[in-house]
Amino acid sequence: QVQLVESGGGLVQAGGSLRLSCAASGRFSSINAMDWYRQAPGKQRELVARITNGGSTNYADSVKGRFTISRDNAKNTLYLQMNSLKPEDTAVYCCNMEYVVLGKTFAAWGQGSQVTVSS
C-alpha cells in the first residue's frame, strides 16, 4: 500500500512563499503522474498542478507564474513551491499520485495541508 505524507503548510502573509512536500512510501512499479489539488471552504476541489512521469507540467491558470511543481525521483517526493501568495490561495492542499502495481493503476492521496494566506 502506498502512503503519501505531506508537510510544509502554514500561515503566511500575502506576497510570501511556502513550499509543500509530499513523500511517497510503499511498493509500486512506477509513477504515472503526481498532482497537487486544493479545496477552499465552500468551493469545489481544483487541480493546481500536475507533473507527469516524463517531467511535463501543467498548472491552473490562477497559479501560473507563481507556483512550481517538481519531483525528486530518488526520494519519491513531490514539491509545490508557492510564491507571491494571495489570500485566494487559502485552501487545504492535497497531493495525489497515480501509480502502477503489477500492471494495474491506482491512486493515493495525502492527508492534506492547510495553507492560509492573510491579507
Stockholm file with secondary structure:
# STOCKHOLM 1.0

chainA/1-119         QVQLVESGGGLVQAGGSLRLSCAASGRFSSINAMDWYRQAPGKQRELVARITNGGSTNYADSVKGRFTISRDNAKNTLYLQMNSLKPEDTAVYCCNMEYVVLGKTFAAWGQGSQVTVSS
#=GR chainA/1-119 SS CCEEEEECCEEEETTCCEEEEEEEESCCSEEEEEEEEEECTTSCCEEEEEEETTCCEEECTTTTTTEEEEEETTTTEEEEEECSCCGGGCEEEEEEEEEEETTEEEEEECCCEEEEEEC
#=GC SS_cons         CCEEEEECCEEEETTCCEEEEEEEESCCSEEEEEEEEEECTTSCCEEEEEEETTCCEEECTTTTTTEEEEEETTTTEEEEEECSCCGGGCEEEEEEEEEEETTEEEEEECCCEEEEEEC
//
